[in-house]
């Protein structure tokens, strides 16, 4: 197993803090539906993947329950990704994030 670099460790710490901030901001439900969940049942879905700066881009992350997450992973077309990005943008701006 390849060791994790110090740079990646710092990114992951920032990422986990960002995900927790997003979870607390969305309350106790999926951002896509109004289904009630616990904070631990909500999973981050990276609309355009996790590489590079996209890992820490809140406009690239949407919080879903496990069923929704599987759905969006199975239906990962360009059109679906664009719709998700357009849908999440005003949500993140309302939460105080800046693009």
Jmol script that loads the backbone (N, CA, C; Angstrom):
load data "model"
ATOM      1  N   UNK A   1       0.835  -1.172   0.000  1.00  0.00           N
ATOM      2  CA  UNK A   1       0.000   0.000   0.000  1.00  0.00           C
ATOM      3  C   UNK A   1       0.886   1.245   0.000  1.00  0.00           C
ATOM      4  N   UNK A   2       0.532   2.167  -0.843  1.00  0.00           N
ATOM      5  CA  UNK A   2       1.297   3.395  -0.996  1.00  0.00           C
ATOM      6  C   UNK A   2       0.974   4.364   0.151  1.00  0.00           C
ATOM      7  N   UNK A   3       2.011   4.958   0.787  1.00  0.00           N
ATOM      8  CA  UNK A   3       1.744   5.900   1.888  1.00  0.00           C
ATOM      9  C   UNK A   3       1.098   7.191   1.357  1.00  0.00           C
ATOM     10  N   UNK A   4       0.290   7.812   2.194  1.00  0.00           N
ATOM     11  CA  UNK A   4      -0.381   9.060   1.832  1.00  0.00           C
ATOM     12  C   UNK A   4       0.574  10.216   2.098  1.00  0.00           C
ATOM     13  N   UNK A   5       0.737  11.079   1.100  1.00  0.00           N
ATOM     14  CA  UNK A   5       1.652  12.208   1.247  1.00  0.00           C
ATOM     15  C   UNK A   5       1.100  13.217   2.245  1.00  0.00           C
ATOM     16  N   UNK A   6       1.984  14.059   2.751  1.00  0.00           N
ATOM     17  CA  UNK A   6       1.577  15.107   3.697  1.00  0.00           C
ATOM     18  C   UNK A   6       0.588  16.062   3.030  1.00  0.00           C
ATOM     19  N   UNK A   7       0.799  16.353   1.749  1.00  0.00           N
ATOM     20  CA  UNK A   7      -0.102  17.241   1.016  1.00  0.00           C
ATOM     21  C   UNK A   7      -1.505  16.634   0.941  1.00  0.00           C
ATOM     22  N   UNK A   8      -1.578  15.349   0.620  1.00  0.00           N
ATOM     23  CA  UNK A   8      -2.885  14.675   0.519  1.00  0.00           C
ATOM     24  C   UNK A   8      -3.543  14.564   1.897  1.00  0.00           C
ATOM     25  N   UNK A   9      -2.765  14.336   2.937  1.00  0.00           N
ATOM     26  CA  UNK A   9      -3.319  14.288   4.289  1.00  0.00           C
ATOM     27  C   UNK A   9      -3.967  15.624   4.651  1.00  0.00           C
ATOM     28  N   UNK A  10      -3.314  16.729   4.284  1.00  0.00           N
ATOM     29  CA  UNK A  10      -3.868  18.056   4.549  1.00  0.00           C
ATOM     30  C   UNK A  10      -5.156  18.265   3.750  1.00  0.00           C
ATOM     31  N   UNK A  11      -5.159  17.819   2.483  1.00  0.00           N
ATOM     32  CA  UNK A  11      -6.368  17.922   1.660  1.00  0.00           C
ATOM     33  C   UNK A  11      -7.513  17.132   2.281  1.00  0.00           C
ATOM     34  N   UNK A  12      -7.221  15.933   2.755  1.00  0.00           N
ATOM     35  CA  UNK A  12      -8.262  15.092   3.337  1.00  0.00           C
ATOM     36  C   UNK A  12      -8.819  15.686   4.628  1.00  0.00           C
ATOM     37  N   UNK A  13      -7.967  16.290   5.447  1.00  0.00           N
ATOM     38  CA  UNK A  13      -8.452  16.956   6.661  1.00  0.00           C
ATOM     39  C   UNK A  13      -9.403  18.096   6.283  1.00  0.00           C
ATOM     40  N   UNK A  14      -9.007  18.900   5.285  1.00  0.00           N
ATOM     41  CA  UNK A  14      -9.856  19.996   4.820  1.00  0.00           C
ATOM     42  C   UNK A  14     -11.153  19.456   4.210  1.00  0.00           C
ATOM     43  N   UNK A  15     -11.054  18.343   3.492  1.00  0.00           N
ATOM     44  CA  UNK A  15     -12.221  17.728   2.866  1.00  0.00           C
ATOM     45  C   UNK A  15     -13.216  17.243   3.920  1.00  0.00           C
ATOM     46  N   UNK A  16     -12.746  16.528   4.939  1.00  0.00           N
ATOM     47  CA  UNK A  16     -13.646  16.029   5.982  1.00  0.00           C
ATOM     48  C   UNK A  16     -14.308  17.182   6.734  1.00  0.00           C
ATOM     49  N   UNK A  17     -13.579  18.259   6.967  1.00  0.00           N
ATOM     50  CA  UNK A  17     -14.157  19.437   7.614  1.00  0.00           C
ATOM     51  C   UNK A  17     -15.229  20.068   6.723  1.00  0.00           C
ATOM     52  N   UNK A  18     -14.964  20.145   5.407  1.00  0.00           N
ATOM     53  CA  UNK A  18     -15.931  20.694   4.461  1.00  0.00           C
ATOM     54  C   UNK A  18     -17.195  19.843   4.425  1.00  0.00           C
ATOM     55  N   UNK A  19     -17.040  18.534   4.349  1.00  0.00           N
ATOM     56  CA  UNK A  19     -18.207  17.641   4.296  1.00  0.00           C
ATOM     57  C   UNK A  19     -19.040  17.784   5.563  1.00  0.00           C
ATOM     58  N   UNK A  20     -18.413  17.868   6.712  1.00  0.00           N
ATOM     59  CA  UNK A  20     -19.168  18.032   7.960  1.00  0.00           C
ATOM     60  C   UNK A  20     -19.884  19.384   7.965  1.00  0.00           C
ATOM     61  N   UNK A  21     -19.231  20.420   7.460  1.00  0.00           N
ATOM     62  CA  UNK A  21     -19.873  21.739   7.387  1.00  0.00           C
ATOM     63  C   UNK A  21     -21.095  21.685   6.469  1.00  0.00           C
ATOM     64  N   UNK A  22     -20.968  20.992   5.332  1.00  0.00           N
ATOM     65  CA  UNK A  22     -22.089  20.854   4.414  1.00  0.00           C
ATOM     66  C   UNK A  22     -23.227  20.059   5.050  1.00  0.00           C
ATOM     67  N   UNK A  23     -22.878  18.992   5.759  1.00  0.00           N
ATOM     68  CA  UNK A  23     -23.900  18.172   6.413  1.00  0.00           C
ATOM     69  C   UNK A  23     -24.662  18.976   7.460  1.00  0.00           C
ATOM     70  N   UNK A  24     -23.944  19.762   8.227  1.00  0.00           N
ATOM     71  CA  UNK A  24     -24.599  20.561   9.259  1.00  0.00           C
ATOM     72  C   UNK A  24     -25.446  21.670   8.641  1.00  0.00           C
ATOM     73  N   UNK A  25     -25.012  22.221   7.494  1.00  0.00           N
ATOM     74  CA  UNK A  25     -25.754  23.284   6.833  1.00  0.00           C
ATOM     75  C   UNK A  25     -27.053  22.773   6.211  1.00  0.00           C
ATOM     76  N   UNK A  26     -27.057  21.512   5.751  1.00  0.00           N
ATOM     77  CA  UNK A  26     -28.256  21.010   5.066  1.00  0.00           C
ATOM     78  C   UNK A  26     -29.279  20.479   6.054  1.00  0.00           C
ATOM     79  N   UNK A  27     -28.913  20.338   7.288  1.00  0.00           N
ATOM     80  CA  UNK A  27     -29.855  19.816   8.278  1.00  0.00           C
ATOM     81  C   UNK A  27     -29.860  18.302   8.280  1.00  0.00           C
ATOM     82  N   UNK A  28     -30.985  17.724   8.543  1.00  0.00           N
ATOM     83  CA  UNK A  28     -31.082  16.275   8.697  1.00  0.00           C
ATOM     84  C   UNK A  28     -31.842  15.664   7.521  1.00  0.00           C
ATOM     85  N   UNK A  29     -31.470  16.050   6.307  1.00  0.00           N
ATOM     86  CA  UNK A  29     -32.129  15.499   5.129  1.00  0.00           C
ATOM     87  C   UNK A  29     -31.183  15.530   3.938  1.00  0.00           C
ATOM     88  N   UNK A  30     -31.537  14.776   2.948  1.00  0.00           N
ATOM     89  CA  UNK A  30     -30.797  14.787   1.691  1.00  0.00           C
ATOM     90  C   UNK A  30     -30.983  16.153   1.035  1.00  0.00           C
ATOM     91  N   UNK A  31     -29.977  16.642   0.325  1.00  0.00           N
ATOM     92  CA  UNK A  31     -30.139  17.917  -0.372  1.00  0.00           C
ATOM     93  C   UNK A  31     -30.993  17.766  -1.623  1.00  0.00           C
ATOM     94  N   UNK A  32     -31.101  16.558  -2.120  1.00  0.00           N
ATOM     95  CA  UNK A  32     -31.864  16.337  -3.344  1.00  0.00           C
ATOM     96  C   UNK A  32     -33.349  16.142  -3.042  1.00  0.00           C
ATOM     97  N   UNK A  33     -33.662  15.522  -1.941  1.00  0.00           N
ATOM     98  CA  UNK A  33     -35.056  15.297  -1.568  1.00  0.00           C
ATOM     99  C   UNK A  33     -35.251  15.762  -0.133  1.00  0.00           C
ATOM    100  N   UNK A  34     -36.467  15.721   0.330  1.00  0.00           N
ATOM    101  CA  UNK A  34     -36.728  16.140   1.706  1.00  0.00           C
ATOM    102  C   UNK A  34     -36.737  14.946   2.656  1.00  0.00           C
ATOM    103  N   UNK A  35     -36.187  13.822   2.192  1.00  0.00           N
ATOM    104  CA  UNK A  35     -36.160  12.625   3.035  1.00  0.00           C
ATOM    105  C   UNK A  35     -35.292  12.869   4.263  1.00  0.00           C
ATOM    106  N   UNK A  36     -35.842  12.572   5.417  1.00  0.00           N
ATOM    107  CA  UNK A  36     -35.127  12.770   6.671  1.00  0.00           C
ATOM    108  C   UNK A  36     -34.062  11.684   6.858  1.00  0.00           C
ATOM    109  N   UNK A  37     -32.887  12.080   7.238  1.00  0.00           N
ATOM    110  CA  UNK A  37     -31.769  11.161   7.456  1.00  0.00           C
ATOM    111  C   UNK A  37     -31.002  11.619   8.680  1.00  0.00           C
ATOM    112  N   UNK A  38     -30.160  10.752   9.199  1.00  0.00           N
ATOM    113  CA  UNK A  38     -29.215  11.200  10.213  1.00  0.00           C
ATOM    114  C   UNK A  38     -28.019  11.791   9.472  1.00  0.00           C
ATOM    115  N   UNK A  39     -27.203  12.530  10.157  1.00  0.00           N
ATOM    116  CA  UNK A  39     -26.012  13.126   9.544  1.00  0.00           C
ATOM    117  C   UNK A  39     -25.116  12.027   8.965  1.00  0.00           C
ATOM    118  N   UNK A  40     -25.109  10.865   9.600  1.00  0.00           N
ATOM    119  CA  UNK A  40     -24.239   9.779   9.147  1.00  0.00           C
ATOM    120  C   UNK A  40     -24.805   9.022   7.949  1.00  0.00           C
ATOM    121  N   UNK A  41     -26.106   9.162   7.673  1.00  0.00           N
ATOM    122  CA  UNK A  41     -26.718   8.493   6.523  1.00  0.00           C
ATOM    123  C   UNK A  41     -26.541   9.275   5.229  1.00  0.00           C
ATOM    124  N   UNK A  42     -26.128  10.515   5.328  1.00  0.00           N
ATOM    125  CA  UNK A  42     -25.974  11.359   4.146  1.00  0.00           C
ATOM    126  C   UNK A  42     -24.553  11.201   3.614  1.00  0.00           C
ATOM    127  N   UNK A  43     -24.442  10.971   2.298  1.00  0.00           N
ATOM    128  CA  UNK A  43     -23.144  10.740   1.665  1.00  0.00           C
ATOM    129  C   UNK A  43     -22.837  11.854   0.676  1.00  0.00           C
ATOM    130  N   UNK A  44     -21.573  12.298   0.617  1.00  0.00           N
ATOM    131  CA  UNK A  44     -21.222  13.287  -0.398  1.00  0.00           C
ATOM    132  C   UNK A  44     -21.078  12.622  -1.769  1.00  0.00           C
ATOM    133  N   UNK A  45     -21.657  13.234  -2.783  1.00  0.00           N
ATOM    134  CA  UNK A  45     -21.496  12.781  -4.168  1.00  0.00           C
ATOM    135  C   UNK A  45     -20.763  13.886  -4.908  1.00  0.00           C
ATOM    136  N   UNK A  46     -19.646  13.540  -5.534  1.00  0.00           N
ATOM    137  CA  UNK A  46     -18.847  14.513  -6.277  1.00  0.00           C
ATOM    138  C   UNK A  46     -19.329  14.507  -7.719  1.00  0.00           C
ATOM    139  N   UNK A  47     -19.956  15.580  -8.118  1.00  0.00           N
ATOM    140  CA  UNK A  47     -20.612  15.665  -9.417  1.00  0.00           C
ATOM    141  C   UNK A  47     -19.626  15.431 -10.553  1.00  0.00           C
ATOM    142  N   UNK A  48     -18.483  16.079 -10.511  1.00  0.00           N
ATOM    143  CA  UNK A  48     -17.466  15.945 -11.564  1.00  0.00           C
ATOM    144  C   UNK A  48     -16.234  15.182 -11.086  1.00  0.00           C
ATOM    145  N   UNK A  49     -16.370  14.346 -10.093  1.00  0.00           N
ATOM    146  CA  UNK A  49     -15.232  13.573  -9.602  1.00  0.00           C
ATOM    147  C   UNK A  49     -14.489  14.284  -8.487  1.00  0.00           C
ATOM    148  N   UNK A  50     -13.433  13.611  -7.986  1.00  0.00           N
ATOM    149  CA  UNK A  50     -12.701  14.092  -6.818  1.00  0.00           C
ATOM    150  C   UNK A  50     -11.275  14.531  -7.125  1.00  0.00           C
ATOM    151  N   UNK A  51     -10.870  14.544  -8.359  1.00  0.00           N
ATOM    152  CA  UNK A  51      -9.474  14.848  -8.697  1.00  0.00           C
ATOM    153  C   UNK A  51      -9.158  16.329  -8.556  1.00  0.00           C
ATOM    154  N   UNK A  52      -7.943  16.586  -8.138  1.00  0.00           N
ATOM    155  CA  UNK A  52      -7.442  17.962  -8.054  1.00  0.00           C
ATOM    156  C   UNK A  52      -8.274  18.838  -7.133  1.00  0.00           C
ATOM    157  N   UNK A  53      -8.545  20.055  -7.609  1.00  0.00           N
ATOM    158  CA  UNK A  53      -9.283  21.034  -6.816  1.00  0.00           C
ATOM    159  C   UNK A  53     -10.748  20.656  -6.620  1.00  0.00           C
ATOM    160  N   UNK A  54     -11.256  19.716  -7.414  1.00  0.00           N
ATOM    161  CA  UNK A  54     -12.664  19.334  -7.302  1.00  0.00           C
ATOM    162  C   UNK A  54     -12.972  18.646  -5.975  1.00  0.00           C
ATOM    163  N   UNK A  55     -11.954  18.090  -5.315  1.00  0.00           N
ATOM    164  CA  UNK A  55     -12.167  17.442  -4.024  1.00  0.00           C
ATOM    165  C   UNK A  55     -12.704  18.434  -3.001  1.00  0.00           C
ATOM    166  N   UNK A  56     -12.206  19.670  -3.035  1.00  0.00           N
ATOM    167  CA  UNK A  56     -12.557  20.676  -2.027  1.00  0.00           C
ATOM    168  C   UNK A  56     -13.522  21.754  -2.551  1.00  0.00           C
ATOM    169  N   UNK A  57     -14.131  21.526  -3.696  1.00  0.00           N
ATOM    170  CA  UNK A  57     -15.061  22.491  -4.283  1.00  0.00           C
ATOM    171  C   UNK A  57     -16.478  22.198  -3.806  1.00  0.00           C
ATOM    172  N   UNK A  58     -17.046  23.037  -2.930  1.00  0.00           N
ATOM    173  CA  UNK A  58     -18.394  22.758  -2.424  1.00  0.00           C
ATOM    174  C   UNK A  58     -19.456  22.785  -3.523  1.00  0.00           C
ATOM    175  N   UNK A  59     -19.161  23.435  -4.647  1.00  0.00           N
ATOM    176  CA  UNK A  59     -20.097  23.474  -5.766  1.00  0.00           C
ATOM    177  C   UNK A  59     -20.049  22.180  -6.579  1.00  0.00           C
ATOM    178  N   UNK A  60     -19.136  21.277  -6.239  1.00  0.00           N
ATOM    179  CA  UNK A  60     -18.994  19.979  -6.892  1.00  0.00           C
ATOM    180  C   UNK A  60     -19.536  18.849  -6.014  1.00  0.00           C
ATOM    181  N   UNK A  61     -20.022  19.178  -4.827  1.00  0.00           N
ATOM    182  CA  UNK A  61     -20.467  18.162  -3.873  1.00  0.00           C
ATOM    183  C   UNK A  61     -21.953  18.352  -3.570  1.00  0.00           C
ATOM    184  N   UNK A  62     -22.690  17.263  -3.648  1.00  0.00           N
ATOM    185  CA  UNK A  62     -24.089  17.261  -3.244  1.00  0.00           C
ATOM    186  C   UNK A  62     -24.267  16.125  -2.244  1.00  0.00           C
ATOM    187  N   UNK A  63     -25.067  16.350  -1.226  1.00  0.00           N
ATOM    188  CA  UNK A  63     -25.271  15.349  -0.177  1.00  0.00           C
ATOM    189  C   UNK A  63     -26.533  14.548  -0.470  1.00  0.00           C
ATOM    190  N   UNK A  64     -26.374  13.231  -0.517  1.00  0.00           N
ATOM    191  CA  UNK A  64     -27.464  12.332  -0.882  1.00  0.00           C
ATOM    192  C   UNK A  64     -27.565  11.188   0.105  1.00  0.00           C
ATOM    193  N   UNK A  65     -28.728  10.549   0.147  1.00  0.00           N
ATOM    194  CA  UNK A  65     -28.813   9.310   0.903  1.00  0.00           C
ATOM    195  C   UNK A  65     -28.229   8.191   0.033  1.00  0.00           C
ATOM    196  N   UNK A  66     -28.066   7.013   0.579  1.00  0.00           N
ATOM    197  CA  UNK A  66     -27.379   5.925  -0.134  1.00  0.00           C
ATOM    198  C   UNK A  66     -28.089   5.544  -1.433  1.00  0.00           C
ATOM    199  N   UNK A  67     -29.413   5.497  -1.422  1.00  0.00           N
ATOM    200  CA  UNK A  67     -30.174   5.128  -2.622  1.00  0.00           C
ATOM    201  C   UNK A  67     -30.006   6.163  -3.732  1.00  0.00           C
ATOM    202  N   UNK A  68     -30.097   7.447  -3.370  1.00  0.00           N
ATOM    203  CA  UNK A  68     -29.899   8.518  -4.350  1.00  0.00           C
ATOM    204  C   UNK A  68     -28.472   8.488  -4.901  1.00  0.00           C
ATOM    205  N   UNK A  69     -27.505   8.233  -4.011  1.00  0.00           N
ATOM    206  CA  UNK A  69     -26.108   8.199  -4.429  1.00  0.00           C
ATOM    207  C   UNK A  69     -25.888   7.106  -5.482  1.00  0.00           C
ATOM    208  N   UNK A  70     -26.423   5.927  -5.238  1.00  0.00           N
ATOM    209  CA  UNK A  70     -26.314   4.834  -6.218  1.00  0.00           C
ATOM    210  C   UNK A  70     -26.961   5.218  -7.536  1.00  0.00           C
ATOM    211  N   UNK A  71     -28.106   5.887  -7.468  1.00  0.00           N
ATOM    212  CA  UNK A  71     -28.804   6.310  -8.689  1.00  0.00           C
ATOM    213  C   UNK A  71     -27.934   7.253  -9.519  1.00  0.00           C
ATOM    214  N   UNK A  72     -27.379   8.276  -8.875  1.00  0.00           N
ATOM    215  CA  UNK A  72     -26.585   9.256  -9.617  1.00  0.00           C
ATOM    216  C   UNK A  72     -25.255   8.677 -10.107  1.00  0.00           C
ATOM    217  N   UNK A  73     -24.712   7.704  -9.401  1.00  0.00           N
ATOM    218  CA  UNK A  73     -23.506   7.050  -9.899  1.00  0.00           C
ATOM    219  C   UNK A  73     -23.821   6.208 -11.134  1.00  0.00           C
ATOM    220  N   UNK A  74     -24.994   5.597 -11.166  1.00  0.00           N
ATOM    221  CA  UNK A  74     -25.388   4.775 -12.309  1.00  0.00           C
ATOM    222  C   UNK A  74     -25.823   5.626 -13.502  1.00  0.00           C
ATOM    223  N   UNK A  75     -26.291   6.834 -13.263  1.00  0.00           N
ATOM    224  CA  UNK A  75     -26.765   7.727 -14.324  1.00  0.00           C
ATOM    225  C   UNK A  75     -25.885   8.971 -14.349  1.00  0.00           C
ATOM    226  N   UNK A  76     -24.646   8.783 -14.732  1.00  0.00           N
ATOM    227  CA  UNK A  76     -23.636   9.842 -14.637  1.00  0.00           C
ATOM    228  C   UNK A  76     -23.353  10.450 -16.009  1.00  0.00           C
ATOM    229  N   UNK A  77     -24.391  10.825 -16.725  1.00  0.00           N
ATOM    230  CA  UNK A  77     -24.198  11.426 -18.044  1.00  0.00           C
ATOM    231  C   UNK A  77     -23.815  12.901 -17.898  1.00  0.00           C
ATOM    232  N   UNK A  78     -23.332  13.478 -18.965  1.00  0.00           N
ATOM    233  CA  UNK A  78     -22.953  14.887 -18.975  1.00  0.00           C
ATOM    234  C   UNK A  78     -24.160  15.753 -18.637  1.00  0.00           C
ATOM    235  N   UNK A  79     -25.325  15.415 -19.197  1.00  0.00           N
ATOM    236  CA  UNK A  79     -26.533  16.205 -18.958  1.00  0.00           C
ATOM    237  C   UNK A  79     -26.938  16.158 -17.481  1.00  0.00           C
ATOM    238  N   UNK A  80     -26.836  14.993 -16.866  1.00  0.00           N
ATOM    239  CA  UNK A  80     -27.184  14.866 -15.444  1.00  0.00           C
ATOM    240  C   UNK A  80     -26.209  15.677 -14.594  1.00  0.00           C
ATOM    241  N   UNK A  81     -24.920  15.591 -14.904  1.00  0.00           N
ATOM    242  CA  UNK A  81     -23.926  16.365 -14.144  1.00  0.00           C
ATOM    243  C   UNK A  81     -24.180  17.863 -14.269  1.00  0.00           C
ATOM    244  N   UNK A  82     -24.500  18.332 -15.459  1.00  0.00           N
ATOM    245  CA  UNK A  82     -24.770  19.758 -15.656  1.00  0.00           C
ATOM    246  C   UNK A  82     -26.013  20.188 -14.882  1.00  0.00           C
ATOM    247  N   UNK A  83     -27.051  19.353 -14.885  1.00  0.00           N
ATOM    248  CA  UNK A  83     -28.272  19.670 -14.133  1.00  0.00           C
ATOM    249  C   UNK A  83     -27.990  19.746 -12.638  1.00  0.00           C
ATOM    250  N   UNK A  84     -27.186  18.808 -12.118  1.00  0.00           N
ATOM    251  CA  UNK A  84     -26.836  18.826 -10.693  1.00  0.00           C
ATOM    252  C   UNK A  84     -26.043  20.084 -10.342  1.00  0.00           C
ATOM    253  N   UNK A  85     -25.087  20.450 -11.198  1.00  0.00           N
ATOM    254  CA  UNK A  85     -24.283  21.654 -10.923  1.00  0.00           C
ATOM    255  C   UNK A  85     -25.150  22.906 -10.936  1.00  0.00           C
ATOM    256  N   UNK A  86     -26.097  22.991 -11.877  1.00  0.00           N
ATOM    257  CA  UNK A  86     -26.996  24.155 -11.926  1.00  0.00           C
ATOM    258  C   UNK A  86     -27.928  24.175 -10.717  1.00  0.00           C
ATOM    259  N   UNK A  87     -28.328  22.991 -10.248  1.00  0.00           N
ATOM    260  CA  UNK A  87     -29.237  22.903  -9.116  1.00  0.00           C
ATOM    261  C   UNK A  87     -28.531  23.255  -7.805  1.00  0.00           C
ATOM    262  N   UNK A  88     -27.276  22.809  -7.625  1.00  0.00           N
ATOM    263  CA  UNK A  88     -26.585  22.995  -6.346  1.00  0.00           C
ATOM    264  C   UNK A  88     -25.997  24.404  -6.192  1.00  0.00           C
ATOM    265  N   UNK A  89     -25.732  25.085  -7.288  1.00  0.00           N
ATOM    266  CA  UNK A  89     -25.102  26.413  -7.220  1.00  0.00           C
ATOM    267  C   UNK A  89     -25.866  27.397  -6.315  1.00  0.00           C
ATOM    268  N   UNK A  90     -27.173  27.629  -6.528  1.00  0.00           N
ATOM    269  CA  UNK A  90     -27.870  28.572  -5.633  1.00  0.00           C
ATOM    270  C   UNK A  90     -27.944  28.089  -4.184  1.00  0.00           C
ATOM    271  N   UNK A  91     -27.940  26.783  -3.988  1.00  0.00           N
ATOM    272  CA  UNK A  91     -27.949  26.238  -2.622  1.00  0.00           C
ATOM    273  C   UNK A  91     -26.662  26.625  -1.915  1.00  0.00           C
ATOM    274  N   UNK A  92     -25.511  26.412  -2.575  1.00  0.00           N
ATOM    275  CA  UNK A  92     -24.216  26.740  -1.959  1.00  0.00           C
ATOM    276  C   UNK A  92     -24.062  28.251  -1.765  1.00  0.00           C
ATOM    277  N   UNK A  93     -24.532  29.044  -2.724  1.00  0.00           N
ATOM    278  CA  UNK A  93     -24.445  30.499  -2.564  1.00  0.00           C
ATOM    279  C   UNK A  93     -25.273  30.943  -1.365  1.00  0.00           C
ATOM    280  N   UNK A  94     -26.459  30.349  -1.177  1.00  0.00           N
ATOM    281  CA  UNK A  94     -27.301  30.688  -0.023  1.00  0.00           C
ATOM    282  C   UNK A  94     -26.639  30.252   1.289  1.00  0.00           C
ATOM    283  N   UNK A  95     -25.799  29.223   1.241  1.00  0.00           N
ATOM    284  CA  UNK A  95     -25.092  28.764   2.441  1.00  0.00           C
ATOM    285  C   UNK A  95     -23.852  29.605   2.730  1.00  0.00           C
ATOM    286  N   UNK A  96     -23.545  30.560   1.866  1.00  0.00           N
ATOM    287  CA  UNK A  96     -22.412  31.454   2.113  1.00  0.00           C
ATOM    288  C   UNK A  96     -21.126  31.091   1.397  1.00  0.00           C
ATOM    289  N   UNK A  97     -21.161  30.080   0.527  1.00  0.00           N
ATOM    290  CA  UNK A  97     -19.967  29.717  -0.235  1.00  0.00           C
ATOM    291  C   UNK A  97     -19.851  30.649  -1.440  1.00  0.00           C
ATOM    292  N   UNK A  98     -18.625  30.949  -1.814  1.00  0.00           N
ATOM    293  CA  UNK A  98     -18.367  31.795  -2.987  1.00  0.00           C
ATOM    294  C   UNK A  98     -17.669  30.982  -4.046  1.00  0.00           C
ATOM    295  N   UNK A  99     -18.073  31.156  -5.278  1.00  0.00           N
ATOM    296  CA  UNK A  99     -17.477  30.405  -6.386  1.00  0.00           C
ATOM    297  C   UNK A  99     -16.146  30.998  -6.739  1.00  0.00           C
TER     298      UNK A  99
END
end "model"
wireframe off; spacefill off
backbone 0.3
color backbone group
